[in-house]
Amino acid sequence: MGDKELMESELLVIKGVCDLYEHATTESTTAEVHKAFKDALNESLNIQNKLYNIMVEKGWYQTEMAPQDKIDTLKQKNQNK
């Protein structure tokens, strides 16, 4: 497994962890538990952001710009709600 594949795998894992912590935070029954999960979520989000930035820097995470006409259509559609 190369560096790119390792980073992709790690990014997928941390995204899953973030999802679990987010659900745990919103379902917490006490302030102490909520804070513990929220802190863990924030730390996980920071790790995810670092991994993402490294991958972008190396050209391993390609993003595609949405066409402006689609953005405008969605903006207009959501303003009417």
GUKOLDREN-607455 format. One record per residue: residue number from 1; residue in one letter; x, y, z of N, C-alpha, C in turn. Coordinates in nm, 2 decimals. Layout:
<pts>
<pt NUM,"A",<X,Y,Z>,<X,Y,Z>,<X,Y,Z>>;
...
</pts>
This chain:
<pts>
<pt 1,"M",<0.08,-0.12,0.00>,<0.00,0.00,0.00>,<0.09,0.12,0.00>>;
<pt 2,"G",<0.07,0.21,-0.10>,<0.15,0.34,-0.11>,<0.09,0.44,-0.01>>;
<pt 3,"D",<0.17,0.55,-0.01>,<0.13,0.67,0.08>,<-0.01,0.72,0.05>>;
<pt 4,"K",<-0.04,0.73,-0.08>,<-0.17,0.79,-0.12>,<-0.28,0.70,-0.07>>;
<pt 5,"E",<-0.27,0.57,-0.09>,<-0.37,0.48,-0.05>,<-0.38,0.48,0.10>>;
<pt 6,"L",<-0.27,0.49,0.17>,<-0.27,0.49,0.32>,<-0.35,0.62,0.37>>;
<pt 7,"M",<-0.32,0.73,0.31>,<-0.38,0.86,0.34>,<-0.53,0.85,0.31>>;
<pt 8,"E",<-0.57,0.79,0.20>,<-0.71,0.78,0.16>,<-0.78,0.70,0.27>>;
<pt 9,"S",<-0.72,0.59,0.31>,<-0.78,0.50,0.41>,<-0.79,0.57,0.54>>;
<pt 10,"E",<-0.69,0.64,0.58>,<-0.69,0.72,0.71>,<-0.80,0.82,0.70>>;
<pt 11,"L",<-0.81,0.89,0.59>,<-0.92,1.00,0.58>,<-1.06,0.94,0.59>>;
<pt 12,"L",<-1.08,0.82,0.53>,<-1.21,0.75,0.54>,<-1.24,0.71,0.69>>;
<pt 13,"V",<-1.14,0.66,0.76>,<-1.15,0.62,0.90>,<-1.19,0.74,0.98>>;
<pt 14,"I",<-1.11,0.85,0.97>,<-1.14,0.97,1.05>,<-1.27,1.03,1.02>>;
<pt 15,"K",<-1.32,1.03,0.90>,<-1.45,1.08,0.86>,<-1.56,1.00,0.93>>;
<pt 16,"G",<-1.54,0.86,0.94>,<-1.63,0.78,1.01>,<-1.63,0.81,1.16>>;
<pt 17,"V",<-1.51,0.83,1.22>,<-1.50,0.87,1.36>,<-1.58,1.00,1.39>>;
<pt 18,"C",<-1.56,1.10,1.30>,<-1.63,1.22,1.31>,<-1.78,1.20,1.31>>;
<pt 19,"D",<-1.83,1.12,1.23>,<-1.97,1.09,1.22>,<-2.02,1.03,1.35>>;
<pt 20,"L",<-1.95,0.94,1.40>,<-1.98,0.87,1.53>,<-1.98,0.97,1.64>>;
<pt 21,"Y",<-1.88,1.05,1.65>,<-1.87,1.15,1.76>,<-1.98,1.26,1.75>>;
<pt 22,"E",<-2.02,1.29,1.62>,<-2.12,1.39,1.60>,<-2.26,1.34,1.66>>;
<pt 23,"H",<-2.29,1.21,1.62>,<-2.41,1.15,1.67>,<-2.41,1.13,1.82>>;
<pt 24,"A",<-2.29,1.09,1.88>,<-2.28,1.08,2.02>,<-2.30,1.21,2.09>>;
<pt 25,"T",<-2.25,1.32,2.04>,<-2.26,1.45,2.10>,<-2.41,1.49,2.10>>;
<pt 26,"T",<-2.48,1.48,1.99>,<-2.62,1.52,1.99>,<-2.71,1.43,2.07>>;
<pt 27,"E",<-2.67,1.31,2.10>,<-2.75,1.22,2.18>,<-2.71,1.21,2.32>>;
<pt 28,"S",<-2.61,1.29,2.36>,<-2.56,1.29,2.50>,<-2.67,1.33,2.60>>;
<pt 29,"T",<-2.68,1.26,2.71>,<-2.78,1.29,2.81>,<-2.74,1.39,2.92>>;
<pt 30,"T",<-2.61,1.41,2.94>,<-2.56,1.50,3.04>,<-2.46,1.60,2.98>>;
<pt 31,"A",<-2.44,1.71,3.05>,<-2.35,1.81,3.00>,<-2.21,1.76,2.99>>;
<pt 32,"E",<-2.17,1.68,3.09>,<-2.03,1.63,3.10>,<-2.01,1.53,2.98>>;
<pt 33,"V",<-2.10,1.44,2.95>,<-2.08,1.35,2.84>,<-2.08,1.43,2.71>>;
<pt 34,"H",<-2.17,1.52,2.70>,<-2.18,1.61,2.58>,<-2.05,1.68,2.55>>;
<pt 35,"K",<-1.99,1.74,2.66>,<-1.86,1.81,2.64>,<-1.75,1.71,2.60>>;
<pt 36,"A",<-1.75,1.59,2.66>,<-1.64,1.49,2.63>,<-1.65,1.45,2.48>>;
<pt 37,"F",<-1.77,1.43,2.43>,<-1.79,1.39,2.29>,<-1.76,1.51,2.20>>;
<pt 38,"K",<-1.81,1.62,2.24>,<-1.78,1.74,2.16>,<-1.63,1.77,2.14>>;
<pt 39,"D",<-1.56,1.76,2.25>,<-1.41,1.78,2.25>,<-1.35,1.67,2.16>>;
<pt 40,"A",<-1.39,1.55,2.17>,<-1.34,1.44,2.08>,<-1.37,1.47,1.94>>;
<pt 41,"L",<-1.49,1.52,1.91>,<-1.53,1.55,1.77>,<-1.44,1.66,1.72>>;
<pt 42,"N",<-1.42,1.77,1.80>,<-1.34,1.88,1.75>,<-1.20,1.83,1.72>>;
<pt 43,"E",<-1.14,1.75,1.80>,<-1.01,1.70,1.78>,<-1.00,1.61,1.65>>;
<pt 44,"S",<-1.11,1.53,1.63>,<-1.11,1.45,1.51>,<-1.13,1.53,1.39>>;
<pt 45,"L",<-1.21,1.64,1.40>,<-1.22,1.73,1.28>,<-1.09,1.80,1.25>>;
<pt 46,"N",<-1.01,1.83,1.35>,<-0.88,1.89,1.32>,<-0.79,1.79,1.25>>;
<pt 47,"I",<-0.79,1.67,1.30>,<-0.71,1.56,1.23>,<-0.76,1.55,1.09>>;
<pt 48,"Q",<-0.89,1.54,1.07>,<-0.94,1.53,0.93>,<-0.90,1.64,0.84>>;
<pt 49,"N",<-0.90,1.76,0.89>,<-0.86,1.88,0.82>,<-0.71,1.87,0.78>>;
<pt 50,"K",<-0.63,1.83,0.87>,<-0.49,1.82,0.84>,<-0.46,1.71,0.73>>;
<pt 51,"L",<-0.53,1.60,0.75>,<-0.51,1.49,0.64>,<-0.56,1.55,0.51>>;
<pt 52,"Y",<-0.67,1.61,0.50>,<-0.73,1.67,0.38>,<-0.63,1.77,0.32>>;
<pt 53,"N",<-0.57,1.86,0.40>,<-0.48,1.96,0.35>,<-0.35,1.89,0.29>>;
<pt 54,"I",<-0.30,1.79,0.36>,<-0.18,1.72,0.31>,<-0.21,1.66,0.18>>;
<pt 55,"M",<-0.33,1.59,0.17>,<-0.37,1.53,0.04>,<-0.38,1.63,-0.07>>;
<pt 56,"V",<-0.45,1.74,-0.05>,<-0.46,1.84,-0.15>,<-0.33,1.89,-0.19>>;
<pt 57,"E",<-0.24,1.92,-0.10>,<-0.11,1.97,-0.13>,<-0.03,1.88,-0.22>>;
<pt 58,"K",<-0.05,1.75,-0.20>,<0.02,1.65,-0.28>,<-0.05,1.61,-0.41>>;
<pt 59,"G",<-0.17,1.67,-0.43>,<-0.25,1.65,-0.55>,<-0.32,1.51,-0.54>>;
<pt 60,"W",<-0.34,1.46,-0.42>,<-0.41,1.33,-0.41>,<-0.55,1.34,-0.38>>;
<pt 61,"Y",<-0.60,1.46,-0.36>,<-0.75,1.48,-0.34>,<-0.79,1.59,-0.44>>;
<pt 62,"Q",<-0.86,1.55,-0.54>,<-0.90,1.64,-0.65>,<-1.04,1.69,-0.62>>;
<pt 63,"T",<-1.06,1.81,-0.63>,<-1.19,1.87,-0.62>,<-1.23,1.93,-0.75>>;
<pt 64,"E",<-1.36,1.94,-0.77>,<-1.41,2.00,-0.90>,<-1.50,2.11,-0.86>>;
<pt 65,"M",<-1.48,2.22,-0.93>,<-1.57,2.34,-0.90>,<-1.71,2.31,-0.97>>;
<pt 66,"A",<-1.81,2.35,-0.89>,<-1.94,2.34,-0.94>,<-1.97,2.45,-1.04>>;
<pt 67,"P",<-2.04,2.42,-1.15>,<-2.07,2.53,-1.25>,<-2.15,2.64,-1.19>>;
<pt 68,"Q",<-2.11,2.76,-1.22>,<-2.18,2.88,-1.16>,<-2.33,2.88,-1.18>>;
<pt 69,"D",<-2.38,2.83,-1.30>,<-2.52,2.84,-1.32>,<-2.59,2.74,-1.22>>;
<pt 70,"K",<-2.53,2.63,-1.19>,<-2.60,2.54,-1.09>,<-2.60,2.60,-0.95>>;
<pt 71,"I",<-2.49,2.67,-0.92>,<-2.48,2.74,-0.79>,<-2.59,2.84,-0.78>>;
<pt 72,"D",<-2.60,2.92,-0.88>,<-2.71,3.03,-0.89>,<-2.85,2.97,-0.88>>;
<pt 73,"T",<-2.87,2.86,-0.95>,<-3.00,2.80,-0.94>,<-3.04,2.75,-0.80>>;
<pt 74,"L",<-2.94,2.69,-0.74>,<-2.96,2.64,-0.60>,<-2.98,2.76,-0.50>>;
<pt 75,"K",<-2.91,2.86,-0.52>,<-2.93,2.98,-0.43>,<-3.07,3.04,-0.45>>;
<pt 76,"Q",<-3.11,3.05,-0.57>,<-3.24,3.11,-0.60>,<-3.35,3.01,-0.54>>;
<pt 77,"K",<-3.33,2.89,-0.56>,<-3.43,2.79,-0.52>,<-3.44,2.79,-0.36>>;
<pt 78,"N",<-3.33,2.81,-0.29>,<-3.33,2.81,-0.15>,<-3.38,2.94,-0.09>>;
<pt 79,"Q",<-3.36,3.05,-0.16>,<-3.41,3.18,-0.12>,<-3.56,3.19,-0.12>>;
<pt 80,"N",<-3.62,3.11,-0.20>,<-3.77,3.11,-0.21>,<-3.84,3.03,-0.10>>;
<pt 81,"K",<-3.76,2.97,-0.02>,<-3.82,2.88,0.09>,<-3.85,2.96,0.21>>;
</pts>
